[in-house]
Amino acid sequence: MAENLRTDHAHGTAGAKGTSGAPSSVVLGMVGYVIFPILALVTVALGFILVLNERLVPGLIFILIIAQVWVIGGLWAHFRRRRLLAPGSGAERL
């Protein structure tokens, strides 16, 4: 009777790669629209605090390099999610 309750989704055989499109688009949305922008904002705030405390070089590194990594990561996640959710596109495009 336990064999009848099994589903392909529960055992990770939904697709060739083992994941379906919906969870990855949700994760990309969360990363691109929430997590990376918050990390960029916190990094810029810390850089600004460092600049105000007369630590110019580390502050500029925070603002100009580390924050830009979060911004580029957020843009990457946004465009990747948009390609994933485009009509007529499947996982084979990724």
N, C-alpha and C positions, 0 to 999 in steps of 0.2 A: 504494500500500500504506500510506502514511503517513496517508491519510484514514481508513482503517479503524481506526487506533489512537486516534483522537480520541474524547474523551468530552465530554459537556456540562459535567460538573463541572470538568474541567480548563480549560475556557475561560470559566468564570464565567457560564454561562447556566442555572444550576440553578433559579433562581426569578425572579420578576418584579424583585426588588431585587438579584439577583446573589449572594445569600448564602443558605445553608440555615440551619435552626434550630439544628443541633448546634454548629457553631463559636461562634455568638454566645452560647449558653448556657454553653459552656466558658469563654469569655472573661469573661462576667458572673460566673461562679462564681469564677474566679481573682481578678478585681478585687474582688468583694464579700467574699470569705472570706479572702483572703491579702494582697493589695497594700494596700487601703485600711486594714485594721486595723493592719498594720505601720507604715504612714505615720502613723496616729493615735497609736500608741504612741511612735514616735520623736519626734513633735511634742510630745507631753505631757512626755516626758523632757527635751527641750530647754527647754521652758517651765519645768519644775521646776528645772533647773540655772540658768536665768536668774533665777528668784525667789531661789534660794539665794545667788546672787552679787549680791544687792541691786539687781537690775534688775527691779523689780516690774512696771512697765507693759508692757515687751516680753514678759515671762514670762506675764503674764495674757492678753495678746493671743494668744500661742501656745496657751495652754491653753483659753481660752474661745472663740476665734474660729477659728483655723486647724485645731485638732484637731476641732472640731465639723463643719467642712466635710468632713473625711475620714470621720467617723462617718455623716453624712447621705448622702454618696456611697456608702458601703458598704451602708447600708439601702436606698438606691434600687436598687443593683445586685441585692441579694438579692430584693427584691419584683419587680423586672422579670424576673429569672430564674425566679422561682416562677410568674409569669403565663405566661411562655414555655413552661414545662414542664408546665403544668396539662393534665390529660387533656381532649381535645376542643377545645383551643384551637390556633389556628394563628397564622401570622405576621400575619394580617389584624387581630388584636386589638391589636397593638402600634402 
